[in-house]
């Protein structure tokens, strides 16, 4: 039975979970997100150059995920999170001060490296912390609550970021750097779970780590799931966040909004976008119980793909589609984390999760390059419609080949 406020459920220690929520609330992305791509366009970049920046980010992810996941397994989840958070804070400050494509390219590589250190270690830390209390089955619920906390704080941050951006597009980056730094302070108060400490991580060689990753990826049901979610769905939906701002600007100006009001209006839109996401993420556990993970993954790609195609023919549909996109993405990521964590062991967990992110980072590269070129030659709306078509067709073909999500939890 769940207990209000003090605990997420009976038996789970209050302090680690609350500190996890606080850490999630300091991610600060909503400060700069409403103006991020407008900032890049203001520096003289075109869509192809922006796409190249995203490719640099994902190639850094590709080559850095397994090594940084290995670091997380060797030096501890908390220490890996701390390294990544400090690196991200410094990078955000640098982006706000930058004014050239080459400088941004270097900073994008550093930015990606920071998230590399956090990507596998964050979920690994949480899952092992819950395992200490025999509550790992609640991973999706707690992770969803953490995303909800992040998005709820982000709602206010988006409004602030939008108004700061209307004054100077660099200011949101500076504020985000400071708030991210607060997250590093929170991490200093955390400890690694006992499950991790007892996992013989000191004897974990890189060769053994690679063997663990290969063994995990050799599972047939995981291979199908990786293709379905980490390759196809994640790659396509990533483009939604890249093109939200230019499409939003086009749509609202077409319906009569003055161009000078776009930045502040984007702040309010991102606030609503974060609140919708916070509500959906908060009820991740309830969605899991009522809808089911298998049904969610089978149905969602077709709904999202249809929405992306529909936006091209009725552009105003972009507004409600974007409004729920973040929440759907976070709920889906929590389900994916639960599904994968249930099928891998503690030893090497951060590396395996980082390998999943690496696969996703590689898969998104051709989507980014193709969408950037298509956007310059046709429009961002057409690029998203094409991606939506790929999502529908690709998901259908994968379902004919293999059901990517199996019911139940495998025996350990």
Residue pairs with C-beta under 8 A, 6 or more apart in sequence:
1 9
1 10
2 8
2 9
2 10
3 9
3 10
6 14
7 14
7 17
8 17
8 138
8 141
8 142
8 145
9 135
9 138
11 133
11 134
11 135
12 130
12 133
12 135
12 138
12 142
13 133
16 129
16 190
16 191
17 129
17 142
19 186
19 189
19 190
20 126
20 129
20 142
20 146
20 190
21 145
21 146
21 149
22 149
22 186
23 81
23 183
23 186
23 187
23 190
24 146
24 147
24 149
24 150
25 149
25 150
25 152
25 153
26 153
26 179
26 180
26 182
26 183
26 186
27 150
27 154
27 180
27 183
28 92
28 157
28 175
28 176
28 177
28 179
28 180
28 183
29 154
29 176
30 151
30 153
30 154
30 155
30 157
30 158
30 161
30 270
30 271
30 274
31 157
31 158
31 160
31 161
31 164
31 172
31 173
31 175
31 176
31 179
32 39
32 92
32 95
32 161
32 172
32 173
32 176
33 158
33 161
33 270
34 158
34 161
34 162
34 165
34 172
34 245
34 263
34 266
34 267
34 269
34 270
35 161
35 162
35 165
35 169
35 172
35 245
35 263
35 266
36 245
37 50
37 242
37 243
37 244
37 245
37 246
38 165
38 169
38 245
38 249
38 262
38 263
38 266
39 165
39 169
39 170
39 173
40 49
40 50
40 53
40 104
41 50
41 246
42 169
43 98
43 99
43 100
43 101
43 104
44 101
45 53
45 101
45 104
46 376
47 246
47 372
47 375
47 376
47 380
48 372
48 373
48 376
49 101
50 242
50 372
51 242
51 368
51 369
51 371
51 372
51 373
51 375
52 105
52 369
52 372
53 101
53 104
53 105
53 108
54 108
54 242
54 364
54 368
54 372
55 365
55 368
55 369
56 105
56 108
56 109
56 112
57 108
57 109
57 111
57 112
57 361
58 112
58 361
58 362
58 364
58 365
58 368
59 361
59 365
60 108
60 109
60 112
60 113
60 116
61 112
61 115
61 116
61 119
61 357
61 358
61 360
61 361
62 358
62 361
62 362
62 365
64 112
64 113
64 116
65 116
65 119
65 120
65 354
65 355
65 357
65 358
65 361
66 209
66 210
66 213
66 351
66 354
66 355
66 358
68 80
68 84
68 113
68 116
68 117
68 119
68 120
68 354
69 116
69 119
69 120
69 121
69 350
69 351
69 352
69 353
69 354
69 355
70 204
70 206
70 209
70 350
70 351
70 354
71 80
71 83
71 117
72 79
72 80
72 81
72 117
72 120
72 121
72 124
72 350
72 351
72 354
73 124
73 201
73 204
73 209
73 347
73 348
73 349
73 350
73 351
74 201
74 202
74 204
76 192
76 196
76 201
77 121
77 122
77 124
77 125
77 128
77 192
77 193
77 196
77 350
78 125
78 187
78 190
78 191
78 192
80 117
80 118
80 121
80 350
81 117
81 118
81 121
81 122
81 125
81 187
81 190
82 184
82 187
82 188
83 114
83 117
84 113
84 114
84 115
84 116
84 117
84 118
84 121
85 114
85 118
85 180
85 181
85 183
85 184
85 187
86 114
86 181
86 184
87 110
87 113
87 114
87 117
88 111
88 114
88 115
88 118
88 180
89 177
89 178
89 180
89 181
89 183
89 184
90 110
90 177
91 107
91 110
91 111
91 114
92 111
92 173
92 174
92 176
92 177
92 180
93 173
93 174
93 177
94 103
94 107
94 110
95 104
95 107
95 111
95 173
96 170
96 171
96 172
96 173
96 174
96 177
97 170
98 104
98 107
116 354
116 357
119 353
119 354
119 357
120 349
120 350
120 351
120 352
120 353
120 354
120 355
120 356
120 357
121 350
123 139
123 143
123 337
123 341
123 353
124 196
124 349
124 350
124 353
125 190
125 192
125 193
125 196
126 139
126 142
126 143
126 146
127 136
127 139
127 337
127 341
127 349
128 192
128 193
128 195
128 196
128 346
128 349
129 193
129 195
130 136
130 138
130 139
130 142
131 193
131 195
131 346
132 193
132 194
132 195
136 341
136 342
137 409
138 285
139 334
139 337
139 338
139 341
140 284
140 285
140 288
140 334
140 335
140 337
140 338
141 284
141 285
141 288
143 284
143 334
143 337
143 338
144 281
144 282
144 283
144 284
144 285
144 330
144 331
144 334
145 281
145 282
145 284
147 277
147 278
147 281
147 284
147 330
147 333
147 334
148 277
148 278
148 279
148 281
148 282
148 284
149 278
150 278
151 274
151 275
151 277
151 278
151 281
151 326
151 327
151 330
152 274
152 275
152 278
154 270
154 271
154 274
154 278
155 270
155 271
155 272
155 274
155 275
155 278
156 271
157 179
157 274
158 267
158 268
158 269
158 270
158 271
158 273
158 274
159 267
159 268
159 270
159 271
160 172
160 175
160 267
161 172
161 175
161 176
161 267
161 270
162 263
162 264
162 265
162 266
162 267
162 268
162 270
162 271
163 264
163 267
164 171
164 172
164 175
165 171
165 172
165 263
165 264
165 266
165 267
166 263
166 264
166 267
169 263
195 346
196 346
199 346
199 347
200 347
201 347
204 347
204 348
208 348
209 348
209 351
212 345
212 347
212 348
212 351
212 352
213 348
213 351
213 352
213 355
216 222
216 343
216 344
216 348
216 352
216 355
217 223
217 226
217 355
219 343
220 402
221 343
221 404
221 405
221 406
222 340
222 343
224 398
224 401
224 402
224 403
224 404
225 336
225 339
225 340
225 404
225 405
226 356
226 359
227 398
227 404
228 297
228 301
228 395
228 398
228 404
228 405
229 297
229 332
229 336
229 404
230 336
230 356
230 357
230 359
230 360
230 363
231 359
231 360
231 363
232 301
232 363
232 390
232 391
232 394
232 395
232 398
233 300
233 301
233 304
233 332
233 391
233 395
234 360
234 363
234 364
235 360
235 363
235 364
235 367
236 304
236 305
236 308
236 367
236 387
236 388
236 390
236 391
237 304
237 325
237 329
238 364
238 367
238 368
239 367
239 368
239 371
239 383
239 384
239 387
240 308
240 321
240 322
240 325
240 384
241 325
241 326
242 368
242 371
243 371
243 375
243 380
243 383
243 384
244 322
244 325
245 266
246 375
246 380
247 311
247 315
247 318
247 322
247 380
247 381
247 384
248 262
248 266
248 269
248 318
248 319
248 322
249 259
249 262
249 266
250 315
250 379
250 380
250 381
251 315
251 316
251 318
251 319
252 262
252 265
253 259
253 262
254 315
255 316
257 265
269 319
269 322
269 323
272 323
273 322
273 323
273 325
273 326
274 326
276 323
276 324
276 326
276 327
277 324
277 326
277 327
277 329
277 330
278 327
279 327
280 287
280 324
280 327
280 328
280 330
280 331
281 327
281 330
281 331
281 334
284 330
284 331
284 334
284 335
287 296
287 331
288 296
288 335
288 338
293 335
293 338
293 339
293 405
294 403
294 405
294 406
294 407
296 331
296 332
296 335
297 332
297 335
297 404
297 405
298 399
298 405
300 328
300 332
301 391
301 392
301 395
302 392
302 395
302 396
304 328
304 388
304 391
305 388
305 389
305 390
305 391
305 392
305 395
306 388
306 392
307 317
307 321
307 388
308 321
308 384
308 385
308 387
308 388
308 389
308 391
309 385
309 388
309 389
309 392
310 317
310 321
311 317
311 318
311 321
311 381
311 384
311 385
311 388
312 381
312 382
312 384
312 385
315 381
318 381
337 353
339 405
340 352
340 353
340 356
341 349
341 353
342 409
342 410
343 410
344 352
344 353
345 412
367 387
370 383
370 386
371 380
371 383
371 384
371 386
371 387
372 383
374 382
374 383
374 386
375 382
375 383
398 404
